[in-house]
Amino acid sequence: MRKKNKNKNNKNLNASWLKPYSLLQNYPLYIRSIPAEQELKFHYTVHTSLDVVDEKVSAMGKALVDQRELYLGLLYPTEDYKVYGYVTNSKVKFVMVVDSSNTALRDNEIRSMFRKLHNSYTDVMCNPFYNPGDRIHSRAFDNMVTSMMVQVC
Amino acid sequence: MEGLTLSDAEQKYYSDLFSYCDIESTKKVASNGRVVELFRAAQLPNEVVLQIMELCGATRLGYFGRSQFYIALKLVAVAQSGLPLRVESINTVKDLPLPRFGASKNEQESRHTTSYSSDTENQGSYSGVIPPPPGRVQVKKGSVSHDAVQPRTSTDQQESTSPVVSPQQSPPTSPHTWRKHNRHPSGGNNERSLAGPGPFWSPFSEAQTGSSAGDAVWSGHSPPPPQENWVSFADTPPTSTLLAMHPASVQDQTTVRTVASATTANEIRRQSSSYDDPWKITDEQRQYYVNQFKTIQPDLNGFIPGSAAKEFFTKSKLPILELSHIWELSDFDKDGALTLDEFCAAFHLVVARKNGYDLPEKLPESLMPKLIDLEDSADVGDQSGEVGYSGSPAEAPPSKSPSMPSLNQTWPELNQSSEQWETFSERSSSSQTLTQFDSNIAPADPDTAIVHPVPIRMTPSKIHMQEMELKRTGSDHTNPTSPLLVKPSDLSEENKINSSVKFVSGNTVDGYSSSDSFTSDPEQIGNAVTRQRSHSGTSPDNTAPPPPPPRPHPSHSRSSSLDMNRTFPVTTELCPLKSETVHFWLCISRTSKNKLHTGQQQAGVVAHPPAVPPRPQPSQVPGPHVHRPVDAEGLITHTSTSPQQIPEQPNFADFSQFEVFAASNVNEEPDDEAEKHPEVLQVEKSSDPSGSLRVAKTDGRIEEKTAASAPANVGKSTTPLAPPPKPIRRRLKSEDELRPEVDEHSQKTGVLAAVLSSQPSIPRSVGKDKKAIQASIRRNKETNTVLARLNSELQQQLKDVLEERISLEVQLEQLRPFSHL
């Protein structure tokens, strides 16, 4: 499994990266990967994928943002992995990097994973002690991410 | 009897005891008084003692050998620790404290006491004092050991009384006070005071009364749950922190006593010593929490908003991270607000944390919002407290002391509560799932459901084949691709957005319905085109120009005149399909019945897929007309200006035939023209090959030029000649037009049409006098010049448009950097 970077989470299936990115500066709020090596590479991948996310978001224009459009789908595939994107209503982006070798991972599974991530993220947001924009240290969130990544691996 | 492994301390202790019991020094201890006393001093129920004796084999032997004695001692320790008596437990139980005997030698006790107790303040004071333990107890107490014990109990008494006297000012201290309150009614419970720091003493004191009560404290049964707690915490080494807390709490209590309740809520919380049972809220604590809740939210059934709670808990000066985690644990329904239960749980966690307890990973069951129900259903405070306490040991903070198996035995007694907890957890999980459902948008699922059956990647060839079939059959809605249109996914929408062109294009996005959805469109288009094509293809009339050429994109609202130009760039986008569409067009063209125009149609088709083969037809009309004037110059000029057309080569043969035909139909003068015609044609033919080469390079233009030539021909001549001559003339004209790169063909055609229409139709009568011929020649010349001018203009326009197209393509590539990934 790739890591998950959450900034929106990037989930790589070889290592899942979940990376939630905050709105303005696009810095990651949460990064997670399995296994933990090559983290830097996924970090870079996720960062570059932000451009694609922005492109897709702008392409959607003023269309009403329902959940379907929150899911951006495959941002772009590379030789090793695929990058999926998801953006919330508050412009928090989740990027998931998934290893291409994992062909069993279908689109709806990715969607459900993003949905779970979104739910967990809202739970984190509900915590009054969490300042939006801080890095996410929530253990519940960590557990959810771990369980999700383990599932996919 | 299995081998007994003893630690050094144990070894020493046991040997001491053995020697103590071994009065006769016979290395074997009969069941003499001392042994009996010893075992009785262990505060174990008789049956347990019997069991121990049996296990160690003394009953078999009838006496206690050294090994048996050691085993028995070990079993006593096991029993005192609350573990079930098993032979295996002799060696398997680790970190077992030494068996405690109330009547055992004082020095041994003190020795071991020091080793276990972290609190030394009491030890010194206890040596030498021999106050008899109030209340029950005991067995033989003449020994100094009692002395050691008594002062402790007395001090405990003293300590216990004082806290009891003082009013409970801080709920956190309630555990102690609660216990004391509890003890007092039972009489002589002072020994049970919590203040005893030494683990030995306190359990002992408790055990004294416990034994009198016949409870099975040591065996780990429920009766005074707090005692168990004491035992549990005292036994285990990790409870050193607890022990540390213990004196601290004692100190706190005194502090509380001395200081009025002027402390803030935080300080009170800090002083709380719920260490013995951190996850269970006592009544006093709960009451305190409720009071605090009221200060924030008067309505007990209401919520405390997150911000208010944040401020409140921030006062506790815990780090934000921990407060965040506490919030996560306590906000069970994840709504950003705290109910009374959640608030109490959070408060309790804060209290525990302030006292040094690690936060659990998940909310302890005792803190779950079901707590209120538990207390309501239970009896008055004590019982609920007991219940809670008995339950809590089993729940003992995971991060803290290791669980005591015997304590877990109390769980069966809490069936009701556990059930409640279980149901609650179920409910909570269901609520969580509900939450998830709520946040999920239903349509998403249907999408996924639909997506799966659909992911068919349509290759261009396949799509094209479908197109072909559709066009041939004329039906476009029964094809296999139509069901695919059902796919409502956003992908298809996106794809539709991405590829505005309606021809199928190889999609990178998993080829969902994007390609599929498009298949029907071209098919429809094809059908329409087919129909129109067939129309135009089968109407080689001399009458007015045929209707505008059919458009490949019916949806496009473009003027007919512009079609040629626009379709050109459009088709270039459909590179992968160009060949197929060309093929398609070819098929269509072949189906047309117009043999005369087949060649040109083919030419046009090959060159330009959306080309309009019918266009050439109008040119047929003026064909013969052009022949009429038989203007060698005109012809020559035409010839000179006419380059191309590869596919027209086969027409040359036709031309010769037409020439003959024309010649046969013309009278003398026309004959001359006809004669000249062949010459011209010959010349044309010769020039054509060269021109055709050029034409090859401008395939796309051929069609346009053909179309352009068509109206030109139409305008130029409305010969009465039979159709055969028309194509000849048309060809000449088309060559003229085709040579220059016609850019804005539409404009040119429009102009041409206007020009041509203005020209009067040349009569077909053979007997035209020279005047008429000359006039017609003049007219033709004028038309020629006009057309030539138009040609140049169109050429220019074509160049401009091409440049624009190139620049747009460059921009497109720049804007889509990822398209190449």
Contacts between the chains, C-beta under 8 A, distances in Angstrom:
chain1	res1	chain2	res2	distance
A	52	B	818	6.1
A	55	B	818	7.6
A	59	B	497	7.6
A	66	B	441	6.3
A	66	B	443	7.6
A	67	B	440	7.4
A	67	B	441	4.1
A	67	B	443	7.8
A	67	B	444	5.7
A	68	B	441	7.2
A	68	B	443	6.5
A	68	B	444	6.2
A	68	B	447	6.7
A	68	B	490	5.2
A	69	B	490	6.7
A	71	B	444	7.9
A	71	B	490	7.8
A	73	B	490	7.6
A	73	B	491	6.6
A	73	B	494	7.6
A	73	B	509	7.2
A	74	B	509	6.7
A	74	B	510	7.6
A	76	B	818	5.4
A	76	B	821	5.0
A	77	B	821	7.4
A	78	B	821	7.1
A	106	B	452	7.5
A	107	B	448	7.2
A	107	B	451	6.2
A	107	B	510	7.6
A	108	B	447	7.9
A	108	B	448	3.4
A	108	B	451	6.5
A	108	B	452	7.2
A	111	B	444	6.5
A	111	B	448	6.4
A	115	B	436	7.7
A	115	B	439	7.5
A	115	B	440	6.0
A	115	B	444	7.5
A	116	B	436	7.7
A	118	B	439	7.3
A	119	B	435	7.3
A	119	B	436	5.7
A	119	B	439	5.6
A	122	B	334	8.0
A	122	B	439	7.2
A	123	B	328	7.8
A	123	B	334	4.8
A	126	B	306	7.0
A	126	B	331	6.9
A	126	B	334	5.5
A	126	B	335	6.7
A	126	B	336	3.9
A	127	B	306	7.5
A	127	B	324	5.5
A	127	B	327	4.9
A	127	B	328	6.1
A	127	B	331	7.2
A	127	B	336	7.6
A	128	B	306	3.3
A	128	B	307	5.7
A	128	B	309	6.2
A	128	B	310	3.9
A	128	B	327	6.7
A	128	B	336	6.8
A	129	B	310	5.8
A	129	B	313	8.0
A	129	B	320	5.4
A	129	B	323	4.8
A	129	B	324	3.9
A	129	B	327	5.5
A	130	B	324	5.8
A	137	B	321	5.9
A	137	B	324	7.0
A	138	B	324	7.0
A	138	B	325	7.6
A	138	B	328	6.0
A	139	B	325	6.2
A	139	B	328	6.9
A	139	B	361	6.7
A	140	B	328	5.2
